C-alpha cells in the first residue's frame, strides 16, 4: 500500500479546540492533485465573526476565499479552525480580511488569491474589503462570489 500524503496532518480526523487567536491557529497544507492543471478553489464562510478592537462588540461578515493553487492546497479543517479563531479576536475589518489573505499566501503560496470580505453594517454602514494578489491564469474560470451587494444583506 502506498504511503499516505496526509500522515503529517495533525488536525484532520481529530478533535481539536478552536485556537485562541489567529496567530495561534495552525494552517496545514497538502500537495495539490492534478498539478498539471490550473483550477480555482473556493471557500465560503457566511458566518465569519470577529470583535471590534475598540468596543469589543461582535462584527459579522460573509467571507469568500478564491485561489488558484501553486504546489499546495490549504487543508479545509485547518482553514475552518483558523477562521473560527477570529471569534474572540479584536481587529478592524480591513486587518481581518487582508490578514487572512496574507496568512494563506505565506502558507500555500498560491498562483492567485482573492479574499472578498462582505461585512455587515455597524453604525448603519457596511464596510466591504477586497484583497487580491498574484496573476490569474488565463484559462481559469472565476464565478461571481454570489454575495448580493448590500440591501439589507441576508
Rosetta blueprint (number, residue, H / E / L):
1 X L
2 X L
3 X L
4 X L
5 X L
6 X L
7 X L
8 X L
9 X L
10 X L
11 X L
12 X L
13 X L
14 X L
15 X L
16 X L
17 X L
18 X L
19 X L
20 X L
21 X L
22 X L
23 X L
24 X L
25 X L
26 X L
27 X L
28 X L
29 X E
30 X E
31 X E
32 X L
33 X L
34 X L
35 X L
36 X L
37 X L
38 X L
39 X L
40 X E
41 X E
42 X E
43 X E
44 X E
45 X E
46 X E
47 X E
48 X E
49 X E
50 X E
51 X E
52 X L
53 X L
54 X L
55 X L
56 X L
57 X L
58 X E
59 X E
60 X E
61 X E
62 X E
63 X E
64 X E
65 X E
66 X E
67 X E
68 X E
69 X L
70 X L
71 X L
72 X E
73 X E
74 X E
75 X L
76 X H
77 X H
78 X H
79 X H
80 X H
81 X H
82 X H
83 X H
84 X H
85 X H
86 X H
87 X H
88 X H
89 X L
90 X E
91 X L
92 X L
93 X H
94 X H
95 X H
96 X H
97 X H
98 X H
99 X H
100 X H
101 X H
102 X H
103 X H
104 X H
105 X H
106 X H
107 X H
108 X H
109 X L
110 X L
111 X L
112 X E
113 X E
114 X E
115 X E
116 X E
117 X E
118 X E
119 X E
120 X L
121 X L
122 X E
123 X L
124 X L
125 X E
126 X L
127 X L
128 X E
129 X E
130 X E
131 X E
132 X E
133 X E
134 X E
135 X L
136 X L
137 X L
138 X L
139 X L
140 X L
141 X L
142 X L
143 X L
144 X L
145 X L
146 X L
147 X L
148 X L
149 X L
150 X L
151 X L
152 X L
153 X L
154 X L
